[in-house]
Each structure stands twice: as structure tokens, then as C-alpha cells.
């Protein structure tokens, strides 16, 4: 599952503070988005994106 946020970094920090495990820190992607991957408490992998 993936979702867009206005600020990928802020979204990841907010999730991390709530106990969500970060699998891949936010990074700029060549296709013009910033992307991070997290694992929610139920074991679901989520992709957080924001447009650069």
C-alpha cells in the first residue's frame, strides 16, 4: 500500500514516534518523488511518498 504526504520526512518521523518501524529512510527518487518504506504494527509494508 502507498500513500502521499505533503512532507514525507515529517510523516515518517510522526509514524516513528508512534512505534512504526522504518524500513527505508526517506530519499529522493529519480522519477521526482521522495519515498520511504515503513512496517506498521500489524506487519503491513507501507510506502510514503511526496512530490519533489
mmCIF entry with sequence, helices, sheets and N, C-alpha, C, O atoms, coordinates in Angstrom:
data_MODEL
# 
_entry.id   MODEL 
# 
_entity.id                         1 
_entity.type                       polymer 
_entity.pdbx_number_of_molecules   1 
# 
_entity_poly.entity_id                      1 
_entity_poly.type                           'polypeptide(L)' 
_entity_poly.nstd_linkage                   no 
_entity_poly.nstd_monomer                   no 
_entity_poly.pdbx_seq_one_letter_code       
;(UNK)(UNK)(UNK)(UNK)(UNK)(UNK)(UNK)(UNK)(UNK)(UNK)(UNK)(UNK)(UNK)(UNK)(UNK)(UNK)
(UNK)(UNK)(UNK)(UNK)(UNK)(UNK)(UNK)(UNK)(UNK)(UNK)(UNK)(UNK)(UNK)(UNK)(UNK)(UNK)
(UNK)(UNK)(UNK)(UNK)(UNK)(UNK)(UNK)(UNK)(UNK)(UNK)(UNK)(UNK)(UNK)(UNK)(UNK)(UNK)
(UNK)(UNK)(UNK)(UNK)
;
_entity_poly.pdbx_seq_one_letter_code_can   XXXXXXXXXXXXXXXXXXXXXXXXXXXXXXXXXXXXXXXXXXXXXXXXXXXX 
_entity_poly.pdbx_strand_id                 A 
# 
loop_
_entity_poly_seq.entity_id 
_entity_poly_seq.num 
_entity_poly_seq.mon_id 
_entity_poly_seq.hetero 
1 1  UNK n 
1 2  UNK n 
1 3  UNK n 
1 4  UNK n 
1 5  UNK n 
1 6  UNK n 
1 7  UNK n 
1 8  UNK n 
1 9  UNK n 
1 10 UNK n 
1 11 UNK n 
1 12 UNK n 
1 13 UNK n 
1 14 UNK n 
1 15 UNK n 
1 16 UNK n 
1 17 UNK n 
1 18 UNK n 
1 19 UNK n 
1 20 UNK n 
1 21 UNK n 
1 22 UNK n 
1 23 UNK n 
1 24 UNK n 
1 25 UNK n 
1 26 UNK n 
1 27 UNK n 
1 28 UNK n 
1 29 UNK n 
1 30 UNK n 
1 31 UNK n 
1 32 UNK n 
1 33 UNK n 
1 34 UNK n 
1 35 UNK n 
1 36 UNK n 
1 37 UNK n 
1 38 UNK n 
1 39 UNK n 
1 40 UNK n 
1 41 UNK n 
1 42 UNK n 
1 43 UNK n 
1 44 UNK n 
1 45 UNK n 
1 46 UNK n 
1 47 UNK n 
1 48 UNK n 
1 49 UNK n 
1 50 UNK n 
1 51 UNK n 
1 52 UNK n 
# 
_struct_asym.id          A 
_struct_asym.entity_id   1 
# 
_struct_conf.conf_type_id            HELX_P 
_struct_conf.id                      HELX_P1 
_struct_conf.pdbx_PDB_helix_id       AA1 
_struct_conf.beg_label_comp_id       UNK 
_struct_conf.beg_label_asym_id       A 
_struct_conf.beg_label_seq_id        8 
_struct_conf.pdbx_beg_PDB_ins_code   ? 
_struct_conf.end_label_comp_id       UNK 
_struct_conf.end_label_asym_id       A 
_struct_conf.end_label_seq_id        17 
_struct_conf.pdbx_end_PDB_ins_code   ? 
_struct_conf.beg_auth_comp_id        UNK 
_struct_conf.beg_auth_asym_id        A 
_struct_conf.beg_auth_seq_id         8 
_struct_conf.end_auth_comp_id        UNK 
_struct_conf.end_auth_asym_id        A 
_struct_conf.end_auth_seq_id         17 
_struct_conf.pdbx_PDB_helix_class    1 
_struct_conf.details                 ? 
_struct_conf.pdbx_PDB_helix_length   10 
# 
_struct_conf_type.id          HELX_P 
_struct_conf_type.criteria    ? 
_struct_conf_type.reference   ? 
# 
_struct_sheet.id               AA1 
_struct_sheet.type             ? 
_struct_sheet.number_strands   4 
_struct_sheet.details          ? 
# 
loop_
_struct_sheet_order.sheet_id 
_struct_sheet_order.range_id_1 
_struct_sheet_order.range_id_2 
_struct_sheet_order.offset 
_struct_sheet_order.sense 
AA1 1 2 ? parallel      
AA1 2 3 ? anti-parallel 
AA1 3 4 ? anti-parallel 
# 
loop_
_struct_sheet_range.sheet_id 
_struct_sheet_range.id 
_struct_sheet_range.beg_label_comp_id 
_struct_sheet_range.beg_label_asym_id 
_struct_sheet_range.beg_label_seq_id 
_struct_sheet_range.pdbx_beg_PDB_ins_code 
_struct_sheet_range.end_label_comp_id 
_struct_sheet_range.end_label_asym_id 
_struct_sheet_range.end_label_seq_id 
_struct_sheet_range.pdbx_end_PDB_ins_code 
_struct_sheet_range.beg_auth_comp_id 
_struct_sheet_range.beg_auth_asym_id 
_struct_sheet_range.beg_auth_seq_id 
_struct_sheet_range.end_auth_comp_id 
_struct_sheet_range.end_auth_asym_id 
_struct_sheet_range.end_auth_seq_id 
AA1 1 UNK A 2  ? UNK A 4  ? UNK A 2  UNK A 4  
AA1 2 UNK A 45 ? UNK A 51 ? UNK A 45 UNK A 51 
AA1 3 UNK A 33 ? UNK A 39 ? UNK A 33 UNK A 39 
AA1 4 UNK A 21 ? UNK A 28 ? UNK A 21 UNK A 28 
# 
loop_
_atom_site.group_PDB 
_atom_site.id 
_atom_site.type_symbol 
_atom_site.label_atom_id 
_atom_site.label_alt_id 
_atom_site.label_comp_id 
_atom_site.label_asym_id 
_atom_site.label_entity_id 
_atom_site.label_seq_id 
_atom_site.pdbx_PDB_ins_code 
_atom_site.Cartn_x 
_atom_site.Cartn_y 
_atom_site.Cartn_z 
_atom_site.occupancy 
_atom_site.B_iso_or_equiv 
_atom_site.pdbx_formal_charge 
_atom_site.auth_seq_id 
_atom_site.auth_comp_id 
_atom_site.auth_asym_id 
_atom_site.auth_atom_id 
_atom_site.pdbx_PDB_model_num 
ATOM 1   N N  . UNK A 1 1  ? 0.853  -1.160 0.000   1.00 0.00 ? 1  UNK A N  1 
ATOM 2   C CA . UNK A 1 1  ? 0.000  0.000  0.000   1.00 0.00 ? 1  UNK A CA 1 
ATOM 3   C C  . UNK A 1 1  ? 0.902  1.226  0.000   1.00 0.00 ? 1  UNK A C  1 
ATOM 4   O O  . UNK A 1 1  ? 1.975  1.219  0.604   1.00 0.00 ? 1  UNK A O  1 
ATOM 5   N N  . UNK A 1 2  ? 0.464  2.269  -0.675  1.00 0.00 ? 2  UNK A N  1 
ATOM 6   C CA . UNK A 1 2  ? 1.237  3.507  -0.659  1.00 0.00 ? 2  UNK A CA 1 
ATOM 7   C C  . UNK A 1 2  ? 0.304  4.689  -0.445  1.00 0.00 ? 2  UNK A C  1 
ATOM 8   O O  . UNK A 1 2  ? -0.893 4.627  -0.726  1.00 0.00 ? 2  UNK A O  1 
ATOM 9   N N  . UNK A 1 3  ? 0.883  5.751  0.054   1.00 0.00 ? 3  UNK A N  1 
ATOM 10  C CA . UNK A 1 3  ? 0.110  6.960  0.292   1.00 0.00 ? 3  UNK A CA 1 
ATOM 11  C C  . UNK A 1 3  ? 0.995  8.179  0.148   1.00 0.00 ? 3  UNK A C  1 
ATOM 12  O O  . UNK A 1 3  ? 2.199  8.128  0.397   1.00 0.00 ? 3  UNK A O  1 
ATOM 13  N N  . UNK A 1 4  ? 0.380  9.274  -0.255  1.00 0.00 ? 4  UNK A N  1 
ATOM 14  C CA . UNK A 1 4  ? 1.110  10.531 -0.425  1.00 0.00 ? 4  UNK A CA 1 
ATOM 15  C C  . UNK A 1 4  ? 0.952  11.413 0.805   1.00 0.00 ? 4  UNK A C  1 
ATOM 16  O O  . UNK A 1 4  ? -0.107 11.453 1.432   1.00 0.00 ? 4  UNK A O  1 
ATOM 17  N N  . UNK A 1 5  ? 2.016  12.111 1.131   1.00 0.00 ? 5  UNK A N  1 
ATOM 18  C CA . UNK A 1 5  ? 2.024  13.088 2.219   1.00 0.00 ? 5  UNK A CA 1 
ATOM 19  C C  . UNK A 1 5  ? 2.630  14.376 1.669   1.00 0.00 ? 5  UNK A C  1 
ATOM 20  O O  . UNK A 1 5  ? 3.437  14.337 0.740   1.00 0.00 ? 5  UNK A O  1 
ATOM 21  N N  . UNK A 1 6  ? 2.249  15.496 2.232   1.00 0.00 ? 6  UNK A N  1 
ATOM 22  C CA . UNK A 1 6  ? 2.861  16.764 1.799   1.00 0.00 ? 6  UNK A CA 1 
ATOM 23  C C  . UNK A 1 6  ? 4.346  16.778 2.115   1.00 0.00 ? 6  UNK A C  1 
ATOM 24  O O  . UNK A 1 6  ? 5.142  17.336 1.360   1.00 0.00 ? 6  UNK A O  1 
ATOM 25  N N  . UNK A 1 7  ? 4.722  16.157 3.245   1.00 0.00 ? 7  UNK A N  1 
ATOM 26  C CA . UNK A 1 7  ? 6.119  16.129 3.684   1.00 0.00 ? 7  UNK A CA 1 
ATOM 27  C C  . UNK A 1 7  ? 6.452  14.706 4.127   1.00 0.00 ? 7  UNK A C  1 
ATOM 28  O O  . UNK A 1 7  ? 6.096  14.290 5.230   1.00 0.00 ? 7  UNK A O  1 
ATOM 29  N N  . UNK A 1 8  ? 7.127  13.978 3.269   1.00 0.00 ? 8  UNK A N  1 
ATOM 30  C CA . UNK A 1 8  ? 7.469  12.581 3.541   1.00 0.00 ? 8  UNK A CA 1 
ATOM 31  C C  . UNK A 1 8  ? 8.282  12.448 4.828   1.00 0.00 ? 8  UNK A C  1 
ATOM 32  O O  . UNK A 1 8  ? 8.018  11.564 5.642   1.00 0.00 ? 8  UNK A O  1 
ATOM 33  N N  . UNK A 1 9  ? 9.265  13.321 5.010   1.00 0.00 ? 9  UNK A N  1 
ATOM 34  C CA . UNK A 1 9  ? 10.130 13.238 6.192   1.00 0.00 ? 9  UNK A CA 1 
ATOM 35  C C  . UNK A 1 9  ? 9.335  13.432 7.478   1.00 0.00 ? 9  UNK A C  1 
ATOM 36  O O  . UNK A 1 9  ? 9.516  12.686 8.441   1.00 0.00 ? 9  UNK A O  1 
ATOM 37  N N  . UNK A 1 10 ? 8.461  14.424 7.498   1.00 0.00 ? 10 UNK A N  1 
ATOM 38  C CA . UNK A 1 10 ? 7.652  14.687 8.693   1.00 0.00 ? 10 UNK A CA 1 
ATOM 39  C C  . UNK A 1 10 ? 6.701  13.524 8.963   1.00 0.00 ? 10 UNK A C  1 
ATOM 40  O O  . UNK A 1 10 ? 6.495  13.144 10.116  1.00 0.00 ? 10 UNK A O  1 
ATOM 41  N N  . UNK A 1 11 ? 6.124  12.961 7.908   1.00 0.00 ? 11 UNK A N  1 
ATOM 42  C CA . UNK A 1 11 ? 5.209  11.828 8.074   1.00 0.00 ? 11 UNK A CA 1 
ATOM 43  C C  . UNK A 1 11 ? 5.941  10.628 8.669   1.00 0.00 ? 11 UNK A C  1 
ATOM 44  O O  . UNK A 1 11 ? 5.421  9.955  9.559   1.00 0.00 ? 11 UNK A O  1 
ATOM 45  N N  . UNK A 1 12 ? 7.143  10.366 8.178   1.00 0.00 ? 12 UNK A N  1 
ATOM 46  C CA . UNK A 1 12 ? 7.924  9.238  8.694   1.00 0.00 ? 12 UNK A CA 1 
ATOM 47  C C  . UNK A 1 12 ? 8.294  9.469  10.158  1.00 0.00 ? 12 UNK A C  1 
ATOM 48  O O  . UNK A 1 12 ? 8.211  8.543  10.964  1.00 0.00 ? 12 UNK A O  1 
ATOM 49  N N  . UNK A 1 13 ? 8.694  10.668 10.508  1.00 0.00 ? 13 UNK A N  1 
ATOM 50  C CA . UNK A 1 13 ? 9.037  10.954 11.907  1.00 0.00 ? 13 UNK A CA 1 
ATOM 51  C C  . UNK A 1 13 ? 7.824  10.809 12.820  1.00 0.00 ? 13 UNK A C  1 
ATOM 52  O O  . UNK A 1 13 ? 7.943  10.311 13.940  1.00 0.00 ? 13 UNK A O  1 
ATOM 53  N N  . UNK A 1 14 ? 6.668  11.240 12.348  1.00 0.00 ? 14 UNK A N  1 
ATOM 54  C CA . UNK A 1 14 ? 5.433  11.104 13.128  1.00 0.00 ? 14 UNK A CA 1 
ATOM 55  C C  . UNK A 1 14 ? 5.104  9.624  13.336  1.00 0.00 ? 14 UNK A C  1 
ATOM 56  O O  . UNK A 1 14 ? 4.740  9.216  14.439  1.00 0.00 ? 14 UNK A O  1 
ATOM 57  N N  . UNK A 1 15 ? 5.232  8.819  12.272  1.00 0.00 ? 15 UNK A N  1 
ATOM 58  C CA . UNK A 1 15 ? 4.969  7.384  12.389  1.00 0.00 ? 15 UNK A CA 1 
ATOM 59  C C  . UNK A 1 15 ? 5.987  6.712  13.313  1.00 0.00 ? 15 UNK A C  1 
ATOM 60  O O  . UNK A 1 15 ? 5.626  5.875  14.141  1.00 0.00 ? 15 UNK A O  1 
ATOM 61  N N  . UNK A 1 16 ? 7.254  7.081  13.166  1.00 0.00 ? 16 UNK A N  1 
ATOM 62  C CA . UNK A 1 16 ? 8.310  6.503  14.011  1.00 0.00 ? 16 UNK A CA 1 
ATOM 63  C C  . UNK A 1 16 ? 8.022  6.772  15.489  1.00 0.00 ? 16 UNK A C  1 
ATOM 64  O O  . UNK A 1 16 ? 8.220  5.898  16.333  1.00 0.00 ? 16 UNK A O  1 
ATOM 65  N N  . UNK A 1 17 ? 7.555  7.980  15.798  1.00 0.00 ? 17 UNK A N  1 
ATOM 66  C CA . UNK A 1 17 ? 7.266  8.336  17.194  1.00 0.00 ? 17 UNK A CA 1 
ATOM 67  C C  . UNK A 1 17 ? 6.101  7.528  17.760  1.00 0.00 ? 17 UNK A C  1 
ATOM 68  O O  . UNK A 1 17 ? 5.923  7.450  18.975  1.00 0.00 ? 17 UNK A O  1 
ATOM 69  N N  . UNK A 1 18 ? 5.309  6.928  16.870  1.00 0.00 ? 18 UNK A N  1 
ATOM 70  C CA . UNK A 1 18 ? 4.181  6.101  17.293  1.00 0.00 ? 18 UNK A CA 1 
ATOM 71  C C  . UNK A 1 18 ? 4.516  4.616  17.259  1.00 0.00 ? 18 UNK A C  1 
ATOM 72  O O  . UNK A 1 18 ? 3.629  3.773  17.391  1.00 0.00 ? 18 UNK A O  1 
ATOM 73  N N  . UNK A 1 19 ? 5.805  4.294  17.081  1.00 0.00 ? 19 UNK A N  1 
ATOM 74  C CA . UNK A 1 19 ? 6.240  2.909  17.140  1.00 0.00 ? 19 UNK A CA 1 
ATOM 75  C C  . UNK A 1 19 ? 6.292  2.175  15.822  1.00 0.00 ? 19 UNK A C  1 
ATOM 76  O O  . UNK A 1 19 ? 6.525  0.967  15.798  1.00 0.00 ? 19 UNK A O  1 
ATOM 77  N N  . UNK A 1 20 ? 6.081  2.878  14.723  1.00 0.00 ? 20 UNK A N  1 
ATOM 78  C CA . UNK A 1 20 ? 6.155  2.240  13.409  1.00 0.00 ? 20 UNK A CA 1 
ATOM 79  C C  . UNK A 1 20 ? 7.628  2.060  13.043  1.00 0.00 ? 20 UNK A C  1 
ATOM 80  O O  . UNK A 1 20 ? 8.429  2.978  13.211  1.00 0.00 ? 20 UNK A O  1 
ATOM 81  N N  . UNK A 1 21 ? 7.977  0.886  12.547  1.00 0.00 ? 21 UNK A N  1 
ATOM 82  C CA . UNK A 1 21 ? 9.361  0.588  12.168  1.00 0.00 ? 21 UNK A CA 1 
ATOM 83  C C  . UNK A 1 21 ? 9.651  1.140  10.772  1.00 0.00 ? 21 UNK A C  1 
ATOM 84  O O  . UNK A 1 21 ? 8.895  0.889  9.834   1.00 0.00 ? 21 UNK A O  1 
ATOM 85  N N  . UNK A 1 22 ? 10.734 1.885  10.638  1.00 0.00 ? 22 UNK A N  1 
ATOM 86  C CA . UNK A 1 22 ? 11.132 2.444  9.345   1.00 0.00 ? 22 UNK A CA 1 
ATOM 87  C C  . UNK A 1 22 ? 12.068 1.450  8.666   1.00 0.00 ? 22 UNK A C  1 
ATOM 88  O O  . UNK A 1 22 ? 13.127 1.117  9.198   1.00 0.00 ? 22 UNK A O  1 
ATOM 89  N N  . UNK A 1 23 ? 11.668 0.980  7.488   1.00 0.00 ? 23 UNK A N  1 
ATOM 90  C CA . UNK A 1 23 ? 12.471 0.026  6.732   1.00 0.00 ? 23 UNK A CA 1 
ATOM 91  C C  . UNK A 1 23 ? 13.452 0.734  5.807   1.00 0.00 ? 23 UNK A C  1 
ATOM 92  O O  . UNK A 1 23 ? 14.567 0.259  5.590   1.00 0.00 ? 23 UNK A O  1 
ATOM 93  N N  . UNK A 1 24 ? 13.030 1.866  5.265   1.00 0.00 ? 24 UNK A N  1 
ATOM 94  C CA . UNK A 1 24 ? 13.867 2.640  4.337   1.00 0.00 ? 24 UNK A CA 1 
ATOM 95  C C  . UNK A 1 24 ? 13.628 4.121  4.606   1.00 0.00 ? 24 UNK A C  1 
ATOM 96  O O  . UNK A 1 24 ? 12.506 4.610  4.475   1.00 0.00 ? 24 UNK A O  1 
ATOM 97  N N  . UNK A 1 25 ? 14.673 4.822  4.976   1.00 0.00 ? 25 UNK A N  1 
ATOM 98  C CA . UNK A 1 25 ? 14.567 6.252  5.271   1.00 0.00 ? 25 UNK A CA 1 
ATOM 99  C C  . UNK A 1 25 ? 14.157 7.028  4.015   1.00 0.00 ? 25 UNK A C  1 
ATOM 100 O O  . UNK A 1 25 ? 14.419 6.576  2.900   1.00 0.00 ? 25 UNK A O  1 
ATOM 101 N N  . UNK A 1 26 ? 13.518 8.185  4.185   1.00 0.00 ? 26 UNK A N  1 
ATOM 102 C CA . UNK A 1 26 ? 13.127 8.997  3.035   1.00 0.00 ? 26 UNK A CA 1 
ATOM 103 C C  . UNK A 1 26 ? 14.331 9.340  2.152   1.00 0.00 ? 26 UNK A C  1 
ATOM 104 O O  . UNK A 1 26 ? 15.402 9.703  2.638   1.00 0.00 ? 26 UNK A O  1 
ATOM 105 N N  . UNK A 1 27 ? 14.119 9.213  0.854   1.00 0.00 ? 27 UNK A N  1 
ATOM 106 C CA . UNK A 1 27 ? 15.179 9.523  -0.111  1.00 0.00 ? 27 UNK A CA 1 
ATOM 107 C C  . UNK A 1 27 ? 14.540 10.009 -1.404  1.00 0.00 ? 27 UNK A C  1 
ATOM 108 O O  . UNK A 1 27 ? 13.461 9.557  -1.787  1.00 0.00 ? 27 UNK A O  1 
ATOM 109 N N  . UNK A 1 28 ? 15.223 10.941 -2.072  1.00 0.00 ? 28 UNK A N  1 
ATOM 110 C CA . UNK A 1 28 ? 14.755 11.429 -3.367  1.00 0.00 ? 28 UNK A CA 1 
ATOM 111 C C  . UNK A 1 28 ? 14.897 10.323 -4.400  1.00 0.00 ? 28 UNK A C  1 
ATOM 112 O O  . UNK A 1 28 ? 15.899 9.608  -4.429  1.00 0.00 ? 28 UNK A O  1 
ATOM 113 N N  . UNK A 1 29 ? 13.888 10.191 -5.244  1.00 0.00 ? 29 UNK A N  1 
ATOM 114 C CA . UNK A 1 29 ? 13.888 9.189  -6.299  1.00 0.00 ? 29 UNK A CA 1 
ATOM 115 C C  . UNK A 1 29 ? 14.031 9.880  -7.657  1.00 0.00 ? 29 UNK A C  1 
ATOM 116 O O  . UNK A 1 29 ? 13.626 11.033 -7.805  1.00 0.00 ? 29 UNK A O  1 
ATOM 117 N N  . UNK A 1 30 ? 14.601 9.190  -8.647  1.00 0.00 ? 30 UNK A N  1 
ATOM 118 C CA . UNK A 1 30 ? 14.848 9.826  -9.941  1.00 0.00 ? 30 UNK A CA 1 
ATOM 119 C C  . UNK A 1 30 ? 13.579 10.218 -10.692 1.00 0.00 ? 30 UNK A C  1 
ATOM 120 O O  . UNK A 1 30 ? 13.643 11.025 -11.620 1.00 0.00 ? 30 UNK A O  1 
ATOM 121 N N  . UNK A 1 31 ? 12.441 9.672  -10.317 1.00 0.00 ? 31 UNK A N  1 
ATOM 122 C CA . UNK A 1 31 ? 11.195 9.995  -11.011 1.00 0.00 ? 31 UNK A CA 1 
ATOM 123 C C  . UNK A 1 31 ? 10.470 11.202 -10.409 1.00 0.00 ? 31 UNK A C  1 
ATOM 124 O O  . UNK A 1 31 ? 9.344  11.508 -10.801 1.00 0.00 ? 31 UNK A O  1 
ATOM 125 N N  . UNK A 1 32 ? 11.118 11.891 -9.453  1.00 0.00 ? 32 UNK A N  1 
ATOM 126 C CA . UNK A 1 32 ? 10.580 13.150 -8.946  1.00 0.00 ? 32 UNK A CA 1 
ATOM 127 C C  . UNK A 1 32 ? 9.741  13.058 -7.686  1.00 0.00 ? 32 UNK A C  1 
ATOM 128 O O  . UNK A 1 32 ? 8.917  13.932 -7.416  1.00 0.00 ? 32 UNK A O  1 
ATOM 129 N N  . UNK A 1 33 ? 9.951  11.992 -6.909  1.00 0.00 ? 33 UNK A N  1 
ATOM 130 C CA . UNK A 1 33 ? 9.242  11.850 -5.639  1.00 0.00 ? 33 UNK A CA 1 
ATOM 131 C C  . UNK A 1 33 ? 10.247 11.541 -4.537  1.00 0.00 ? 33 UNK A C  1 
ATOM 132 O O  . UNK A 1 33 ? 11.353 11.070 -4.804  1.00 0.00 ? 33 UNK A O  1 
ATOM 133 N N  . UNK A 1 34 ? 9.855  11.809 -3.311  1.00 0.00 ? 34 UNK A N  1 
ATOM 134 C CA . UNK A 1 34 ? 10.629 11.401 -2.133  1.00 0.00 ? 34 UNK A CA 1 
ATOM 135 C C  . UNK A 1 34 ? 9.881  10.205 -1.557  1.00 0.00 ? 34 UNK A C  1 
ATOM 136 O O  . UNK A 1 34 ? 8.661  10.256 -1.407  1.00 0.00 ? 34 UNK A O  1 
ATOM 137 N N  . UNK A 1 35 ? 10.595 9.133  -1.234  1.00 0.00 ? 35 UNK A N  1 
ATOM 138 C CA . UNK A 1 35 ? 9.947  7.883  -0.859  1.00 0.00 ? 35 UNK A CA 1 
ATOM 139 C C  . UNK A 1 35 ? 10.592 7.278  0.381   1.00 0.00 ? 35 UNK A C  1 
ATOM 140 O O  . UNK A 1 35 ? 11.808 7.340  0.565   1.00 0.00 ? 35 UNK A O  1 
ATOM 141 N N  . UNK A 1 36 ? 9.747  6.689  1.229   1.00 0.00 ? 36 UNK A N  1 
ATOM 142 C CA . UNK A 1 36 ? 10.199 5.935  2.400   1.00 0.00 ? 36 UNK A CA 1 
ATOM 143 C C  . UNK A 1 36 ? 9.330  4.686  2.510   1.00 0.00 ? 36 UNK A C  1 
ATOM 144 O O  . UNK A 1 36 ? 8.208  4.647  2.004   1.00 0.00 ? 36 UNK A O  1 
ATOM 145 N N  . UNK A 1 37 ? 9.862  3.673  3.175   1.00 0.00 ? 37 UNK A N  1 
ATOM 146 C CA . UNK A 1 37 ? 9.104  2.441  3.410   1.00 0.00 ? 37 UNK A CA 1 
ATOM 147 C C  . UNK A 1 37 ? 9.054  2.189  4.912   1.00 0.00 ? 37 UNK A C  1 
ATOM 148 O O  . UNK A 1 37 ? 10.056 2.331  5.612   1.00 0.00 ? 37 UNK A O  1 
ATOM 149 N N  . UNK A 1 38 ? 7.874  1.815  5.393   1.00 0.00 ? 38 UNK A N  1 
ATOM 150 C CA . UNK A 1 38 ? 7.688  1.536  6.816   1.00 0.00 ? 38 UNK A CA 1 
ATOM 151 C C  . UNK A 1 38 ? 6.926  0.226  6.984   1.00 0.00 ? 38 UNK A C  1 
ATOM 152 O O  . UNK A 1 38 ? 6.309  -0.282 6.048   1.00 0.00 ? 38 UNK A O  1 
ATOM 153 N N  . UNK A 1 39 ? 6.986  -0.300 8.194   1.00 0.00 ? 39 UNK A N  1 
ATOM 154 C CA . UNK A 1 39 ? 6.277  -1.526 8.556   1.00 0.00 ? 39 UNK A CA 1 
ATOM 155 C C  . UNK A 1 39 ? 5.363  -1.180 9.721   1.00 0.00 ? 39 UNK A C  1 
ATOM 156 O O  . UNK A 1 39 ? 5.835  -0.818 10.799  1.00 0.00 ? 39 UNK A O  1 
ATOM 157 N N  . UNK A 1 40 ? 4.058  -1.291 9.508   1.00 0.00 ? 40 UNK A N  1 
ATOM 158 C CA . UNK A 1 40 ? 3.131  -0.911 10.577  1.00 0.00 ? 40 UNK A CA 1 
ATOM 159 C C  . UNK A 1 40 ? 3.076  -2.001 11.654  1.00 0.00 ? 40 UNK A C  1 
ATOM 160 O O  . UNK A 1 40 ? 3.616  -3.087 11.448  1.00 0.00 ? 40 UNK A O  1 
ATOM 161 N N  . UNK A 1 41 ? 2.438  -1.734 12.788  1.00 0.00 ? 41 UNK A N  1 
ATOM 162 C CA . UNK A 1 41 ? 2.404  -2.704 13.892  1.00 0.00 ? 41 UNK A CA 1 
ATOM 163 C C  . UNK A 1 41 ? 1.779  -4.054 13.525  1.00 0.00 ? 41 UNK A C  1 
ATOM 164 O O  . UNK A 1 41 ? 2.033  -5.052 14.198  1.00 0.00 ? 41 UNK A O  1 
ATOM 165 N N  . UNK A 1 42 ? 0.963  -4.093 12.462  1.00 0.00 ? 42 UNK A N  1 
ATOM 166 C CA . UNK A 1 42 ? 0.353  -5.349 12.030  1.00 0.00 ? 42 UNK A CA 1 
ATOM 167 C C  . UNK A 1 42 ? 1.198  -6.083 10.997  1.00 0.00 ? 42 UNK A C  1 
ATOM 168 O O  . UNK A 1 42 ? 0.793  -7.136 10.503  1.00 0.00 ? 42 UNK A O  1 
ATOM 169 N N  . UNK A 1 43 ? 2.375  -5.537 10.664  1.00 0.00 ? 43 UNK A N  1 
ATOM 170 C CA . UNK A 1 43 ? 3.264  -6.190 9.713   1.00 0.00 ? 43 UNK A CA 1 
ATOM 171 C C  . UNK A 1 43 ? 3.038  -5.807 8.264   1.00 0.00 ? 43 UNK A C  1 
ATOM 172 O O  . UNK A 1 43 ? 3.619  -6.419 7.367   1.00 0.00 ? 43 UNK A O  1 
ATOM 173 N N  . UNK A 1 44 ? 2.208  -4.809 8.017   1.00 0.00 ? 44 UNK A N  1 
ATOM 174 C CA . UNK A 1 44 ? 1.961  -4.356 6.649   1.00 0.00 ? 44 UNK A CA 1 
ATOM 175 C C  . UNK A 1 44 ? 3.057  -3.397 6.208   1.00 0.00 ? 44 UNK A C  1 
ATOM 176 O O  . UNK A 1 44 ? 3.432  -2.486 6.946   1.00 0.00 ? 44 UNK A O  1 
ATOM 177 N N  . UNK A 1 45 ? 3.566  -3.611 5.001   1.00 0.00 ? 45 UNK A N  1 
ATOM 178 C CA . UNK A 1 45 ? 4.566  -2.702 4.436   1.00 0.00 ? 45 UNK A CA 1 
ATOM 179 C C  . UNK A 1 45 ? 3.846  -1.550 3.755   1.00 0.00 ? 45 UNK A C  1 
ATOM 180 O O  . UNK A 1 45 ? 2.936  -1.753 2.951   1.00 0.00 ? 45 UNK A O  1 
ATOM 181 N N  . UNK A 1 46 ? 4.272  -0.340 4.090   1.00 0.00 ? 46 UNK A N  1 
ATOM 182 C CA . UNK A 1 46 ? 3.664  0.860  3.528   1.00 0.00 ? 46 UNK A CA 1 
ATOM 183 C C  . UNK A 1 46 ? 4.739  1.720  2.885   1.00 0.00 ? 46 UNK A C  1 
ATOM 184 O O  . UNK A 1 46 ? 5.865  1.799  3.376   1.00 0.00 ? 46 UNK A O  1 
ATOM 185 N N  . UNK A 1 47 ? 4.380  2.362  1.783   1.00 0.00 ? 47 UNK A N  1 
ATOM 186 C CA . UNK A 1 47 ? 5.270  3.301  1.103   1.00 0.00 ? 47 UNK A CA 1 
ATOM 187 C C  . UNK A 1 47 ? 4.688  4.692  1.295   1.00 0.00 ? 47 UNK A C  1 
ATOM 188 O O  . UNK A 1 47 ? 3.514  4.926  1.011   1.00 0.00 ? 47 UNK A O  1 
ATOM 189 N N  . UNK A 1 48 ? 5.509  5.609  1.778   1.00 0.00 ? 48 UNK A N  1 
ATOM 190 C CA . UNK A 1 48 ? 5.106  7.005  1.965   1.00 0.00 ? 48 UNK A CA 1 
ATOM 191 C C  . UNK A 1 48 ? 5.817  7.816  0.886   1.00 0.00 ? 48 UNK A C  1 
ATOM 192 O O  . UNK A 1 48 ? 7.036  7.725  0.734   1.00 0.00 ? 48 UNK A O  1 
ATOM 193 N N  . UNK A 1 49 ? 5.052  8.609  0.137   1.00 0.00 ? 49 UNK A N  1 
ATOM 194 C CA . UNK A 1 49 ? 5.600  9.395  -0.969  1.00 0.00 ? 49 UNK A CA 1 
ATOM 195 C C  . UNK A 1 49 ? 5.245  10.861 -0.822  1.00 0.00 ? 49 UNK A C  1 
ATOM 196 O O  . UNK A 1 49 ? 4.222  11.209 -0.232  1.00 0.00 ? 49 UNK A O  1 
ATOM 197 N N  . UNK A 1 50 ? 6.094  11.712 -1.360  1.00 0.00 ? 50 UNK A N  1 
ATOM 198 C CA . UNK A 1 50 ? 5.751  13.124 -1.540  1.00 0.00 ? 50 UNK A CA 1 
ATOM 199 C C  . UNK A 1 50 ? 6.390  13.579 -2.844  1.00 0.00 ? 50 UNK A C  1 
ATOM 200 O O  . UNK A 1 50 ? 7.450  13.091 -3.238  1.00 0.00 ? 50 UNK A O  1 
ATOM 201 N N  . UNK A 1 51 ? 5.736  14.512 -3.498  1.00 0.00 ? 51 UNK A N  1 
ATOM 202 C CA . UNK A 1 51 ? 6.230  15.040 -4.768  1.00 0.00 ? 51 UNK A CA 1 
ATOM 203 C C  . UNK A 1 51 ? 7.318  16.059 -4.473  1.00 0.00 ? 51 UNK A C  1 
ATOM 204 O O  . UNK A 1 51 ? 7.166  16.909 -3.595  1.00 0.00 ? 51 UNK A O  1 
ATOM 205 N N  . UNK A 1 52 ? 8.416  15.968 -5.212  1.00 0.00 ? 52 UNK A N  1 
ATOM 206 C CA . UNK A 1 52 ? 9.515  16.934 -5.031  1.00 0.00 ? 52 UNK A CA 1 
ATOM 207 C C  . UNK A 1 52 ? 9.183  18.248 -5.697  1.00 0.00 ? 52 UNK A C  1 
ATOM 208 O O  . UNK A 1 52 ? 9.983  19.182 -5.654  1.00 0.00 ? 52 UNK A O  1 
# 
